[in-house]
Amino acid sequence: DSYLRNRAAENGCKLINGLFMSMTLPKTKDEPYVLTYNDFEDGDGNARKGVKKTLEVDVVIGGDGANSRVAKEIEAGDYEYAIAFQERMRIPENKMEYYKERAEMYVGEDVSPDFYAWVFPKCDHVAVGTGTVVDKKGIQKYQQGIRDRARNRIDGGEILRVEAHPIPEHPRPWRVKGRATLIGDAAGYVTKCSGEGIYFAAKSGRMCAQSIIERTEGGTRQVDERDLYDYINKFDAKYGPTYIVLDALQKLFYTTDAARESFVDLCEEKYVQQVTFDSYLYKTVQGNNPVGDVALLGKTLSSLAKNNLSKPAPMRELV
């Protein structure tokens, strides 16, 4: 975030260290939006509360996260969300060495009923966490589950920080109202299956800004709601199929332990690894090999049948 902010400032953006509180909507098409915010950099105010100020603007782009106040102001509607919980943990150096070239993903009813748990390296420590949509109240139980599963790898670790935040499960019903629009988590741009949102936050912000620059014709005309829908339509056309496919994969593979075993089976396939890597790298669904796709379909069906009809294998212990 700081990198993007600093780069924006270097290119002429005026940064305000403040907290957005509310906004007054225009009554006519030419009136400005009036934003009310607390300015933390004003020396006359309390450093914690800031100084209440207002700002008049022509267009509002809400990139203020999953609990977006801009979304509430324009009545963009709610969405279903997952709760993500993780502990940043400093583990012994000999154990940290193991994570210098890998990240781990865990699946199972003990770590999440509908998502996955993880151990991700973060420079000089690891993040150990999990997420769920259907059992948010049980998040502590699932966090204990990932601690237990990864015990051999994280024993002796010191907890540095505990974090929890919502993850949108789908775009909001409305992402444009008048001359106000939403981007990133505020709009609901987080993919199912992987839970990734940072790329789509940055990309939606850029696409939105580019559409506004194009539609204002170099700052000579005011944009309206139809102009802002230009960005929405372009984003949905480019990334909509990715969201649909990942939603289907999450519903298929994250719901039962038998399906999760099939998911693990498929991840051993070279073709699956290549398609997954390319899709993650390019952020759009890859895989244009009909022979590979047909073979993958057959492998998926046979694996699902095998794991649903046979007794599950015992839990493998980490070494």
RAVEN-V973906 format. One record per backbone hydrogen bond with DSSP energy under -0.5 kcal/mol. NH is the residue of the N-H (numbers start at 0). CO is the residue of the C=O. If there is no record, write none. Layout:
BEGIN
{{NH:CO} {NH:CO}}
END
This chain:
BEGIN
{{4:0} {5:1} {6:2} {7:3} {8:4} {9:5} {10:6} {10:7} {11:8} {12:7} {14:12} {17:15} {18:37} {20:35} {21:35} {23:33} {24:22} {30:27} {32:56} {33:23} {34:32} {34:54} {35:21} {36:52} {37:18} {38:36} {38:50} {39:16} {39:37} {40:16} {44:41} {45:49} {49:45} {50:38} {52:36} {54:34} {56:32} {59:178} {61:59} {61:180} {62:60} {67:64} {71:67} {72:68} {73:69} {74:71} {75:70} {81:166} {82:131} {83:81} {83:164} {84:129} {85:162} {86:127} {87:160} {88:86} {88:125} {89:157} {90:88} {94:91} {95:91} {96:92} {97:94} {98:94} {98:95} {99:96} {100:97} {101:98} {103:118} {105:116} {110:107} {111:107} {116:105} {117:128} {118:103} {119:126} {121:124} {123:121} {124:121} {125:88} {126:119} {127:86} {127:125} {128:117} {128:126} {129:84} {130:115} {131:82} {135:132} {137:134} {138:135} {140:137} {141:137} {142:138} {143:139} {144:140} {145:141} {146:142} {147:143} {148:144} {149:145} {150:147} {152:149} {153:149} {154:150} {156:153} {157:89} {158:156} {159:87} {160:87} {162:85} {164:83} {166:81} {168:79} {171:186} {173:75} {176:179} {179:176} {180:59} {181:174} {182:61} {185:182} {186:182} {186:183} {187:183} {188:183} {189:187} {190:195} {193:191} {194:190} {200:196} {201:197} {202:198} {203:199} {204:200} {205:201} {206:202} {207:203} {208:204} {209:205} {210:206} {211:207} {212:208} {213:209} {214:210} {215:211} {216:213} {217:212} {219:215} {220:215} {227:223} {228:224} {229:225} {229:226} {230:226} {230:227} {231:227} {232:228} {233:229} {234:230} {235:231} {236:232} {237:233} {238:234} {239:235} {242:238} {243:239} {244:240} {245:241} {246:242} {247:243} {248:244} {249:245} {250:246} {251:247} {252:248} {253:249} {259:255} {260:256} {261:257} {262:258} {263:259} {264:260} {265:261} {266:262} {267:263} {267:264} {268:265} {272:268} {273:269} {274:270} {275:271} {276:272} {277:273} {278:274} {279:275} {280:276} {281:277} {282:278} {289:287} {292:288} {293:289} {294:290} {295:291} {296:292} {297:293} {298:294} {299:295} {300:296} {301:297} {302:298} {303:299} {304:300} {305:301} {306:302} {307:303} {308:304} {309:305}}
END
